[in-house]
Amino acid sequence: MNKRGHVLNAVLLSIGLGYVLDPSGDFSTFARMAEVFLPVVLGALFPDVDTAFGRHRKTLHNLPVLAIFLAHPIYHAGNLQWVWLGVLTHYVLDYLGSKRGIALFYPLSDQEFAFPWGVATTSDWAEGVTVAITVVELLLVAALVHVLPQYLPPEVTQLLAENTALVAQ
């Protein structure tokens, strides 16, 4: 996906996540959207910093980098605790939505992995694929938070419980 697709995904994801974490639809829902918006957008844009240095879709598009971002909220709470979600969804879009894919195991391997039905970033279908992937991501998050929280690691359940009163403990 291109930068526009990643921003579209992050904005839609922030709006949807606000409703998933606080479905009341009142001011608190919009406050939740605002809380997750900037970190998710920053995370969604971060992996493409490797266009300025290194090797694009390799240097910052791999599992070790994702692990660093996933560990961040465990050790440091605060307003950037949602950056990992932006990074993760960036990877999901590049893996599922683009023909080229990403080098998940870089620097151990340069091989790029992609789903067979990805589209070119310049394709007329790129935005539609982005929206479809975003909808699936939100459905998965909603299912994990509201239907299957017992399958989440205890640290994640605790983090979600601190961020929403709706998670069953």
N, CA, C and O atoms as a DFTB+ gen file, in Angstrom:
676 C
 N C O
     1  1       0.831      -1.177       0.000
     2  2       0.000       0.000       0.000
     3  2       0.881       1.248       0.000
     4  3       2.062       1.195       0.344
     5  1       0.291       2.349      -0.386
     6  2       1.027       3.609      -0.379
     7  2       0.674       4.397       0.882
     8  3      -0.153       3.966       1.685
     9  1       1.311       5.556       1.044
    10  2       1.103       6.356       2.251
    11  2      -0.374       6.707       2.437
    12  3      -0.888       6.666       3.555
    13  1      -1.045       7.045       1.359
    14  2      -2.475       7.393       1.451
    15  2      -3.295       6.224       2.002
    16  3      -4.178       6.422       2.837
    17  1      -3.002       5.014       1.536
    18  2      -3.711       3.831       2.023
    19  2      -3.449       3.568       3.496
    20  3      -4.357       3.188       4.236
    21  1      -2.203       3.772       3.923
    22  2      -1.872       3.551       5.334
    23  2      -2.551       4.580       6.229
    24  3      -3.001       4.248       7.326
    25  1      -2.628       5.823       5.771
    26  2      -3.317       6.856       6.564
    27  2      -4.813       6.570       6.595
    28  3      -5.442       6.687       7.647
    29  1      -5.389       6.198       5.461
    30  2      -6.820       5.846       5.418
    31  2      -7.115       4.716       6.393
    32  3      -8.080       4.788       7.154
    33  1      -6.295       3.678       6.375
    34  2      -6.460       2.556       7.286
    35  2      -6.385       3.018       8.736
    36  3      -7.220       2.628       9.552
    37  1      -5.399       3.839       9.065
    38  2      -5.212       4.299      10.446
    39  2      -6.379       5.165      10.920
    40  3      -6.823       5.036      12.060
    41  1      -6.873       6.041      10.056
    42  2      -7.997       6.904      10.433
    43  2      -9.252       6.059      10.662
    44  3      -9.930       6.212      11.678
    45  1      -9.558       5.174       9.724
    46  2     -10.741       4.317       9.881
    47  2     -10.595       3.396      11.086
    48  3     -11.560       3.157      11.813
    49  1      -9.399       2.885      11.294
    50  2      -9.149       2.016      12.437
    51  2      -9.335       2.777      13.754
    52  3      -9.897       2.235      14.706
    53  1      -8.876       4.007      13.812
    54  2      -9.036       4.822      15.027
    55  2     -10.504       5.086      15.333
    56  3     -10.929       5.013      16.485
    57  1     -11.261       5.389      14.312
    58  2     -12.697       5.622      14.495
    59  2     -13.366       4.327      14.973
    60  3     -14.121       4.332      15.945
    61  1     -13.085       3.233      14.286
    62  2     -13.680       1.959      14.673
    63  2     -13.243       1.500      16.045
    64  3     -14.055       0.984      16.813
    65  1     -11.971       1.679      16.367
    66  2     -11.457       1.281      17.668
    67  2     -12.101       2.089      18.786
    68  3     -12.350       1.568      19.873
    69  1     -12.368       3.354      18.519
    70  2     -13.083       4.169      19.507
    71  2     -14.432       3.551      19.853
    72  3     -14.819       3.501      21.021
    73  1     -15.141       3.084      18.839
    74  2     -16.440       2.444      19.071
    75  2     -16.310       1.052      19.683
    76  3     -17.148       0.654      20.492
    77  1     -15.273       0.309      19.307
    78  2     -15.086      -1.030      19.883
    79  2     -14.791      -0.916      21.380
    80  3     -15.352      -1.661      22.183
    81  1     -13.915       0.013      21.751
    82  2     -13.528       0.151      23.152
    83  2     -14.568       0.881      23.989
    84  3     -14.651       0.671      25.199
    85  1     -15.362       1.735      23.353
    86  2     -16.395       2.480      24.077
    87  2     -17.594       2.691      23.158
    88  3     -17.723       3.760      22.560
    89  1     -18.474       1.698      23.032
    90  2     -19.577       1.775      22.077
    91  2     -20.745       2.669      22.496
    92  3     -21.787       2.657      21.841
    93  1     -20.596       3.432      23.558
    94  2     -21.705       4.261      24.036
    95  2     -22.133       5.312      23.022
    96  3     -23.297       5.711      23.004
    97  1     -21.198       5.774      22.167
    98  2     -21.544       6.777      21.165
    99  2     -21.626       8.183      21.710
   100  3     -22.024       9.097      20.988
   101  1     -21.262       8.385      22.963
   102  2     -21.295       9.743      23.510
   103  2     -19.886      10.347      23.499
   104  3     -19.016       9.873      22.768
   105  1     -19.663      11.366      24.288
   106  2     -18.382      12.069      24.303
   107  2     -17.214      11.133      24.602
   108  3     -16.134      11.300      24.036
   109  1     -17.412      10.158      25.477
   110  2     -16.312       9.259      25.836
   111  2     -15.842       8.431      24.637
   112  3     -14.661       8.098      24.540
   113  1     -16.761       8.097      23.721
   114  2     -16.372       7.384      22.500
   115  2     -15.457       8.248      21.653
   116  3     -14.437       7.780      21.147
   117  1     -15.829       9.518      21.501
   118  2     -15.015      10.428      20.697
   119  2     -13.696      10.751      21.389
   120  3     -12.688      10.983      20.722
   121  1     -13.692      10.767      22.702
   122  2     -12.440      10.947      23.444
   123  2     -11.524       9.754      23.215
   124  3     -10.313       9.925      23.070
   125  1     -12.084       8.551      23.181
   126  2     -11.293       7.342      22.914
   127  2     -10.720       7.384      21.502
   128  3      -9.564       7.019      21.289
   129  1     -11.528       7.829      20.530
   130  2     -11.035       7.973      19.160
   131  2      -9.848       8.928      19.110
   132  3      -8.832       8.643      18.476
   133  1      -9.990      10.055      19.782
   134  2      -8.909      11.050      19.799
   135  2      -7.661      10.495      20.478
   136  3      -6.539      10.791      20.067
   137  1      -7.860       9.699      21.508
   138  2      -6.735       9.115      22.238
   139  2      -5.933       8.149      21.372
   140  3      -4.705       8.128      21.454
   141  1      -6.599       7.356      20.549
   142  2      -5.893       6.366      19.746
   143  2      -5.472       6.902      18.379
   144  3      -4.602       6.317      17.733
   145  1      -6.066       7.987      17.934
   146  2      -5.835       8.494      16.585
   147  2      -4.360       8.780      16.286
   148  3      -3.798       8.193      15.361
   149  1      -3.740       9.652      17.036
   150  2      -2.368      10.053      16.730
   151  2      -1.378       8.892      16.842
   152  3      -0.573       8.703      15.929
   153  1      -1.403       8.104      17.926
   154  2      -0.463       6.976      17.979
   155  2      -0.667       5.957      16.856
   156  3       0.313       5.434      16.324
   157  1      -1.908       5.666      16.486
   158  2      -2.155       4.696      15.424
   159  2      -1.662       5.244      14.080
   160  3      -1.051       4.512      13.301
   161  1      -1.920       6.512      13.811
   162  2      -1.445       7.109      12.557
   163  2       0.082       7.141      12.526
   164  3       0.687       6.806      11.508
   165  1       0.708       7.540      13.633
   166  2       2.177       7.546      13.677
   167  2       2.734       6.144      13.459
   168  3       3.694       5.961      12.710
   169  1       2.132       5.160      14.110
   170  2       2.576       3.785      13.922
   171  2       2.373       3.299      12.499
   172  3       3.197       2.552      11.971
   173  1       1.282       3.719      11.878
   174  2       0.999       3.297      10.503
   175  2       1.993       3.902       9.517
   176  3       2.268       3.307       8.475
   177  1       2.525       5.058       9.830
   178  2       3.481       5.705       8.935
   179  2       4.930       5.319       9.223
   180  3       5.780       5.405       8.337
   181  1       5.217       4.896      10.447
   182  2       6.596       4.636      10.851
   183  2       7.361       3.655       9.948
   184  3       8.483       3.966       9.551
   185  1       6.803       2.489       9.609
   186  2       7.602       1.542       8.816
   187  2       8.112       2.121       7.493
   188  3       9.150       1.685       6.996
   189  1       7.407       3.086       6.920
   190  2       7.849       3.649       5.645
   191  2       8.977       4.669       5.804
   192  3       9.428       5.249       4.816
   193  1       9.433       4.893       7.029
   194  2      10.624       5.727       7.230
   195  2      11.815       5.068       6.541
   196  3      12.784       5.742       6.189
   197  1      11.744       3.753       6.348
   198  2      12.861       3.064       5.697
   199  2      13.015       3.419       4.216
   200  3      13.941       2.938       3.562
   201  1      12.122       4.254       3.680
   202  2      12.332       4.748       2.314
   203  2      13.453       5.786       2.292
   204  3      14.063       6.018       1.249
   205  1      13.726       6.411       3.440
   206  2      14.777       7.422       3.527
   207  2      16.145       6.807       3.811
   208  3      17.169       7.439       3.548
   209  1      16.177       5.612       4.331
   210  2      17.437       4.912       4.603
   211  2      17.166       3.416       4.548
   212  3      16.013       2.992       4.619
   213  1      18.171       2.648       4.427
   214  2      17.995       1.198       4.439
   215  2      17.309       0.692       3.190
   216  3      17.439       1.270       2.111
   217  1      16.589      -0.376       3.348
   218  2      15.921      -1.043       2.234
   219  2      14.421      -1.073       2.519
   220  3      13.971      -1.666       3.499
   221  1      13.656      -0.419       1.641
   222  2      12.218      -0.319       1.859
   223  2      11.564      -1.697       1.843
   224  3      11.905      -2.566       1.041
   225  1      10.622      -1.859       2.748
   226  2       9.881      -3.098       3.010
   227  2      10.784      -4.208       3.536
   228  3      10.449      -5.390       3.467
   229  1      11.930      -3.800       4.062
   230  2      12.820      -4.753       4.706
   231  2      13.284      -4.196       6.052
   232  3      13.013      -4.796       7.093
   233  1      13.972      -3.068       6.043
   234  2      14.615      -2.534       7.245
   235  2      13.640      -2.351       8.399
   236  3      13.954      -2.729       9.528
   237  1      12.467      -1.782       8.146
   238  2      11.487      -1.537       9.214
   239  2      10.171      -2.303       9.004
   240  3       9.161      -1.996       9.638
   241  1      10.193      -3.274       8.135
   242  2       9.002      -4.079       7.851
   243  2       9.265      -5.540       8.213
   244  3       9.134      -6.417       7.359
   245  1       9.631      -5.809       9.450
   246  2       9.975      -7.177       9.824
   247  2       9.524      -7.473      11.249
   248  3       9.161      -6.568      12.000
   249  1       9.552      -8.729      11.600
   250  2       9.058      -9.173      12.904
   251  2       9.868      -8.636      14.092
   252  3       9.270      -8.323      15.122
   253  1      11.208      -8.513      13.997
   254  2      11.931      -7.923      15.139
   255  2      11.491      -6.482      15.448
   256  3      11.369      -6.115      16.616
   257  1      11.256      -5.678      14.430
   258  2      10.786      -4.303      14.657
   259  2       9.391      -4.332      15.278
   260  3       9.113      -3.574      16.207
   261  1       8.523      -5.191      14.779
   262  2       7.176      -5.317      15.341
   263  2       7.242      -5.739      16.805
   264  3       6.473      -5.237      17.624
   265  1       8.143      -6.648      17.142
   266  2       8.283      -7.104      18.530
   267  2       8.648      -5.951      19.456
   268  3       8.155      -5.883      20.582
   269  1       9.489      -5.060      19.004
   270  2       9.853      -3.878      19.807
   271  2       8.616      -3.036      20.080
   272  3       8.403      -2.594      21.208
   273  1       7.802      -2.813      19.060
   274  2       6.597      -2.002      19.249
   275  2       5.540      -2.716      20.084
   276  3       4.799      -2.071      20.826
   277  1       5.462      -4.037      19.970
   278  2       4.519      -4.789      20.797
   279  2       4.932      -4.779      22.260
   280  3       4.072      -4.785      23.141
   281  1       6.220      -4.763      22.535
   282  2       6.720      -4.751      23.918
   283  2       6.575      -3.377      24.559
   284  3       6.503      -3.278      25.784
   285  1       6.531      -2.336      23.774
   286  2       6.498      -0.979      24.330
   287  2       5.378      -0.738      25.347
   288  3       5.666      -0.260      26.444
   289  1       4.107      -1.049      25.031
   290  2       3.061      -0.757      26.024
   291  2       3.150      -1.610      27.283
   292  3       2.610      -1.234      28.324
   293  1       3.823      -2.753      27.202
   294  2       3.982      -3.594      28.389
   295  2       4.906      -2.915      29.391
   296  3       4.692      -2.996      30.600
   297  1       5.934      -2.247      28.878
   298  2       6.931      -1.626      29.745
   299  2       6.717      -0.131      29.954
   300  3       7.173       0.429      30.950
   301  1       6.023       0.519      29.014
   302  2       5.804       1.958      29.111
   303  2       4.368       2.259      28.710
   304  3       4.017       2.165      27.534
   305  1       3.556       2.612      29.660
   306  2       2.177       3.005      29.338
   307  2       2.209       4.448      28.844
   308  3       3.280       4.983      28.558
   309  1       1.084       5.057      28.745
   310  2       1.051       6.448      28.339
   311  2       0.398       6.620      26.988
   312  3      -0.241       5.709      26.462
   313  1       0.572       7.806      26.440
   314  2      -0.180       8.168      25.249
   315  2       0.314       7.501      23.967
   316  3      -0.349       7.621      22.937
   317  1       1.433       6.813      23.987
   318  2       1.896       6.134      22.784
   319  2       1.652       4.627      22.820
   320  3       2.253       3.881      22.048
   321  1       0.776       4.183      23.713
   322  2       0.571       2.745      23.842
   323  2      -0.123       2.116      22.639
   324  3      -0.158       0.890      22.537
   325  1      -0.669       2.901      21.739
   326  2      -1.351       2.343      20.577
   327  2      -0.501       2.370      19.313
   328  3      -0.984       1.981      18.249
   329  1       0.745       2.817      19.396
   330  2       1.604       2.870      18.205
   331  2       1.774       1.481      17.596
   332  3       1.808       1.334      16.374
   333  1       1.880       0.473      18.442
   334  2       2.066      -0.899      17.945
   335  2       0.954      -1.307      16.993
   336  3       1.196      -2.034      16.029
   337  1      -0.265      -0.845      17.257
   338  2      -1.389      -1.219      16.406
   339  2      -1.236      -0.617      15.011
   340  3      -1.549      -1.265      14.013
   341  1      -0.755       0.623      14.946
   342  2      -0.495       1.238      13.641
   343  2       0.578       0.499      12.870
   344  3       0.446       0.288      11.665
   345  1       1.649       0.099      13.560
   346  2       2.732      -0.656      12.912
   347  2       2.197      -2.007      12.434
   348  3       2.454      -2.418      11.303
   349  1       1.455      -2.692      13.299
   350  2       0.910      -3.998      12.934
   351  2      -0.008      -3.900      11.718
   352  3       0.095      -4.715      10.802
   353  1      -0.896      -2.921      11.701
   354  2      -1.823      -2.803      10.570
   355  2      -1.091      -2.379       9.299
   356  3      -1.517      -2.725       8.197
   357  1      -0.001      -1.637       9.439
   358  2       0.829      -1.319       8.277
   359  2       1.349      -2.613       7.657
   360  3       1.282      -2.804       6.443
   361  1       1.866      -3.493       8.502
   362  2       2.371      -4.778       8.026
   363  2       1.250      -5.596       7.383
   364  3       1.440      -6.196       6.325
   365  1       0.088      -5.615       8.025
   366  2      -1.039      -6.378       7.490
   367  2      -1.418      -5.862       6.106
   368  3      -1.655      -6.654       5.193
   369  1      -1.479      -4.539       5.944
   370  2      -1.818      -3.970       4.637
   371  2      -0.770      -4.325       3.586
   372  3      -1.116      -4.710       2.469
   373  1       0.505      -4.199       3.939
   374  2       1.548      -4.507       2.963
   375  2       1.609      -6.001       2.654
   376  3       1.928      -6.384       1.528
   377  1       1.313      -6.837       3.622
   378  2       1.340      -8.287       3.405
   379  2       0.122      -8.753       2.597
   380  3       0.262      -9.457       1.597
   381  1      -1.067      -8.353       3.042
   382  2      -2.301      -8.821       2.398
   383  2      -2.695      -8.011       1.174
   384  3      -3.223      -8.557       0.205
   385  1      -2.437      -6.706       1.219
   386  2      -2.998      -5.827       0.198
   387  2      -2.105      -5.511      -0.975
   388  3      -2.599      -5.044      -2.001
   389  1      -0.803      -5.746      -0.871
   390  2       0.074      -5.369      -1.978
   391  2       0.692      -6.595      -2.637
   392  3       0.854      -7.641      -2.008
   393  1       1.032      -6.449      -3.906
   394  2       1.651      -7.557      -4.636
   395  2       3.050      -7.858      -4.121
   396  3       3.473      -9.014      -4.115
   397  1       3.769      -6.832      -3.691
   398  2       5.167      -7.026      -3.319
   399  2       5.338      -7.721      -1.981
   400  3       6.187      -8.604      -1.854
   401  1       4.557      -7.347      -0.989
   402  2       4.672      -7.947       0.331
   403  2       5.775      -7.326       1.172
   404  3       6.235      -6.223       0.880
   405  1       6.204      -8.038       2.225
   406  2       7.237      -7.537       3.131
   407  2       8.199      -8.662       3.509
   408  3       7.860      -9.843       3.440
   409  1       9.404      -8.264       3.907
   410  2      10.440      -9.225       4.323
   411  2      10.305      -9.449       5.827
   412  3      10.992      -8.802       6.617
   413  1       9.432     -10.351       6.216
   414  2       9.124     -10.580       7.628
   415  2      10.331     -10.997       8.459
   416  3      10.399     -10.674       9.645
   417  1      11.267     -11.697       7.871
   418  2      12.386     -12.249       8.637
   419  2      13.706     -11.522       8.379
   420  3      14.777     -12.034       8.707
   421  1      13.625     -10.333       7.794
   422  2      14.818      -9.524       7.578
   423  2      15.400      -9.138       8.936
   424  3      14.611      -8.806       9.821
   425  1      16.655      -9.153       9.166
   426  2      17.801      -9.269       8.272
   427  2      18.273     -10.705       8.049
   428  3      19.269     -10.912       7.355
   429  1      17.598     -11.692       8.608
   430  2      18.003     -13.079       8.389
   431  2      17.734     -13.544       6.957
   432  3      18.467     -14.375       6.422
   433  1      16.688     -13.008       6.346
   434  2      16.311     -13.392       4.992
   435  2      15.744     -12.181       4.263
   436  3      14.999     -11.392       4.844
   437  1      16.096     -12.037       2.991
   438  2      15.571     -10.954       2.152
   439  2      14.253     -11.333       1.480
   440  3      13.643     -10.499       0.811
   441  1      13.811     -12.564       1.647
   442  2      12.599     -13.020       0.968
   443  2      11.395     -12.208       1.427
   444  3      11.174     -12.026       2.624
   445  1      10.622     -11.724       0.463
   446  2       9.415     -10.961       0.755
   447  2       8.205     -11.888       0.644
   448  3       8.102     -12.701      -0.274
   449  1       7.296     -11.742       1.604
   450  2       6.095     -12.564       1.652
   451  2       4.881     -11.691       1.349
   452  3       4.777     -10.565       1.837
   453  1       3.974     -12.217       0.545
   454  2       2.751     -11.490       0.194
   455  2       1.635     -12.488      -0.046
   456  3       1.875     -13.642      -0.400
   457  1       0.421     -12.027       0.150
   458  2      -0.746     -12.832      -0.168
   459  2      -0.937     -12.808      -1.681
   460  3      -0.629     -11.793      -2.304
   461  1      -1.423     -13.866      -2.292
   462  2      -1.492     -13.910      -3.755
   463  2      -2.467     -12.915      -4.387
   464  3      -2.333     -12.597      -5.568
   465  1      -3.431     -12.424      -3.635
   466  2      -4.410     -11.530      -4.257
   467  2      -4.134     -10.055      -3.977
   468  3      -5.049      -9.239      -4.084
   469  1      -2.930      -9.697      -3.629
   470  2      -2.574      -8.297      -3.416
   471  2      -2.659      -7.509      -4.712
   472  3      -2.646      -8.081      -5.803
   473  1      -2.747      -6.192      -4.583
   474  2      -2.845      -5.316      -5.755
   475  2      -1.663      -4.356      -5.766
   476  3      -1.015      -4.146      -4.741
   477  1      -1.392      -3.785      -6.912
   478  2      -0.342      -2.777      -7.021
   479  2      -0.773      -1.526      -6.262
   480  3      -1.964      -1.228      -6.182
   481  1       0.187      -0.798      -5.708
   482  2      -0.150       0.407      -4.933
   483  2      -0.803       1.478      -5.799
   484  3      -1.492       2.352      -5.275
   485  1      -0.600       1.427      -7.111
   486  2      -1.208       2.402      -8.017
   487  2      -2.524       1.920      -8.603
   488  3      -3.133       2.617      -9.415
   489  1      -2.967       0.737      -8.201
   490  2      -4.183       0.143      -8.738
   491  2      -5.427       0.935      -8.331
   492  3      -5.464       1.572      -7.278
   493  1      -6.436       0.879      -9.189
   494  2      -7.733       1.484      -8.861
   495  2      -8.397       0.753      -7.700
   496  3      -9.297       1.296      -7.060
   497  1      -7.968      -0.458      -7.428
   498  2      -8.542      -1.276      -6.368
   499  2      -7.868      -1.057      -5.017
   500  3      -8.350      -1.574      -4.009
   501  1      -6.778      -0.314      -4.965
   502  2      -5.970      -0.183      -3.746
   503  2      -6.789       0.344      -2.561
   504  3      -6.705      -0.209      -1.464
   505  1      -7.574       1.396      -2.768
   506  2      -8.357       1.941      -1.653
   507  2      -9.458       0.978      -1.216
   508  3      -9.726       0.854      -0.021
   509  1     -10.086       0.307      -2.145
   510  2     -11.113      -0.677      -1.796
   511  2     -10.538      -1.832      -0.986
   512  3     -11.152      -2.291      -0.022
   513  1      -9.357      -2.297      -1.383
   514  2      -8.686      -3.362      -0.640
   515  2      -8.332      -2.868       0.755
   516  3      -8.484      -3.603       1.731
   517  1      -7.859      -1.628       0.856
   518  2      -7.522      -1.043       2.163
   519  2      -8.739      -1.008       3.076
   520  3      -8.651      -1.402       4.239
   521  1      -9.864      -0.544       2.568
   522  2     -11.085      -0.467       3.374
   523  2     -11.543      -1.874       3.767
   524  3     -11.941      -2.087       4.912
   525  1     -11.497      -2.822       2.853
   526  2     -11.914      -4.196       3.171
   527  2     -11.033      -4.803       4.260
   528  3     -11.542      -5.443       5.181
   529  1      -9.730      -4.611       4.165
   530  2      -8.815      -5.135       5.185
   531  2      -9.078      -4.460       6.519
   532  3      -9.032      -5.115       7.561
   533  1      -9.353      -3.155       6.506
   534  2      -9.645      -2.423       7.735
   535  2     -10.900      -2.960       8.407
   536  3     -10.924      -3.119       9.628
   537  1     -11.927      -3.236       7.643
   538  2     -13.168      -3.788       8.197
   539  2     -12.889      -5.141       8.857
   540  3     -13.383      -5.409       9.952
   541  1     -12.111      -5.982       8.207
   542  2     -11.773      -7.290       8.785
   543  2     -10.960      -7.103      10.069
   544  3     -11.200      -7.798      11.056
   545  1     -10.004      -6.173      10.067
   546  2      -9.216      -5.902      11.276
   547  2     -10.118      -5.483      12.435
   548  3      -9.952      -5.953      13.561
   549  1     -11.064      -4.605      12.155
   550  2     -11.971      -4.136      13.214
   551  2     -12.881      -5.256      13.708
   552  3     -13.168      -5.333      14.903
   553  1     -13.330      -6.105      12.828
   554  2     -14.155      -7.243      13.251
   555  2     -13.354      -8.182      14.153
   556  3     -13.873      -8.689      15.147
   557  1     -12.093      -8.410      13.803
   558  2     -11.238      -9.260      14.635
   559  2     -10.986      -8.639      16.003
   560  3     -11.035      -9.336      17.017
   561  1     -10.716      -7.335      16.042
   562  2     -10.497      -6.654      17.319
   563  2     -11.763      -6.708      18.165
   564  3     -11.704      -6.999      19.359
   565  1     -12.906      -6.428      17.546
   566  2     -14.170      -6.460      18.292
   567  2     -14.438      -7.858      18.843
   568  3     -14.888      -8.002      19.979
   569  1     -14.165      -8.879      18.049
   570  2     -14.370     -10.255      18.524
   571  2     -13.442     -10.565      19.695
   572  3     -13.870     -11.165      20.681
   573  1     -12.188     -10.167      19.597
   574  2     -11.255     -10.424      20.696
   575  2     -11.640      -9.677      21.965
   576  3     -11.575     -10.233      23.062
   577  1     -12.036      -8.434      21.820
   578  2     -12.344      -7.613      22.993
   579  2     -13.664      -8.015      23.635
   580  3     -13.751      -8.097      24.860
   581  1     -14.695      -8.266      22.831
   582  2     -16.035      -8.461      23.390
   583  2     -16.499      -9.919      23.462
   584  3     -17.339     -10.254      24.297
   585  1     -15.971     -10.779      22.608
   586  2     -16.460     -12.148      22.562
   587  2     -15.435     -13.145      23.114
   588  3     -15.801     -14.099      23.801
   589  1     -14.170     -12.922      22.816
   590  2     -13.136     -13.904      23.160
   591  2     -11.995     -13.350      24.016
   592  3     -10.842     -13.708      23.776
   593  1     -12.265     -12.504      24.992
   594  2     -11.145     -11.936      25.754
   595  2     -10.355     -12.980      26.532
   596  3      -9.200     -12.739      26.883
   597  1     -10.955     -14.136      26.810
   598  2     -10.243     -15.176      27.550
   599  2      -9.072     -15.753      26.752
   600  3      -8.204     -16.404      27.332
   601  1      -9.030     -15.528      25.439
   602  2      -7.939     -16.036      24.616
   603  2      -6.789     -15.046      24.472
   604  3      -5.773     -15.355      23.850
   605  1      -6.949     -13.872      25.037
   606  2      -5.873     -12.887      25.018
   607  2      -4.899     -13.155      26.158
   608  3      -5.297     -13.674      27.201
   609  1      -3.624     -12.807      25.973
   610  2      -2.685     -12.935      27.097
   611  2      -3.144     -12.079      28.268
   612  3      -3.759     -11.036      28.049
   613  1      -2.866     -12.482      29.504
   614  2      -3.330     -11.727      30.675
   615  2      -2.888     -10.257      30.662
   616  3      -3.637      -9.383      31.100
   617  1      -1.680      -9.984      30.164
   618  2      -1.206      -8.595      30.127
   619  2      -2.068      -7.746      29.197
   620  3      -2.365      -6.590      29.498
   621  1      -2.465      -8.325      28.072
   622  2      -3.299      -7.604      27.116
   623  2      -4.694      -7.401      27.692
   624  3      -5.267      -6.320      27.550
   625  1      -5.247      -8.414      28.336
   626  2      -6.558      -8.292      28.962
   627  2      -6.544      -7.200      30.015
   628  3      -7.485      -6.411      30.113
   629  1      -5.473      -7.153      30.805
   630  2      -5.352      -6.110      31.829
   631  2      -5.259      -4.730      31.188
   632  3      -5.897      -3.784      31.650
   633  1      -4.469      -4.611      30.128
   634  2      -4.334      -3.336      29.424
   635  2      -5.683      -2.885      28.861
   636  3      -6.049      -1.715      28.971
   637  1      -6.418      -3.822      28.258
   638  2      -7.732      -3.486      27.725
   639  2      -8.709      -3.133      28.842
   640  3      -9.523      -2.222      28.693
   641  1      -8.630      -3.847      29.950
   642  2      -9.519      -3.563      31.087
   643  2      -9.272      -2.163      31.626
   644  3     -10.204      -1.491      32.070
   645  1      -8.027      -1.726      31.590
   646  2      -7.711      -0.371      32.045
   647  2      -8.202       0.677      31.072
   648  3      -8.406       1.832      31.445
   649  1      -8.396       0.272      29.800
   650  2      -8.800       1.218      28.775
   651  2     -10.267       1.152      28.405
   652  3     -10.759       1.999      27.661
   653  1     -10.968       0.155      28.917
   654  2     -12.398       0.057      28.653
   655  2     -13.049      -0.733      29.772
   656  3     -12.461      -1.675      30.304
   657  1     -14.234      -0.354      30.118
   658  2     -14.944      -1.051      31.192
   659  2     -15.730      -2.243      30.649
   660  3     -16.415      -2.927      31.410
   661  1     -15.642      -2.495      29.364
   662  2     -16.483      -3.515      28.745
   663  2     -15.843      -4.865      28.586
   664  3     -16.517      -5.817      28.195
   665  1     -14.558      -4.984      28.875
   666  2     -13.872      -6.255      28.694
   667  2     -14.198      -7.173      29.867
   668  3     -14.031      -6.803      31.029
   669  1     -14.662      -8.367      29.543
   670  2     -14.969      -9.339      30.608
   671  2     -13.645      -9.882      31.155
   672  3     -12.772     -10.289      30.387
   673  1     -13.502      -9.886      32.455
   674  2     -12.247     -10.353      33.057
   675  2     -12.403     -11.746      33.586
   676  3     -11.454     -12.311      34.129
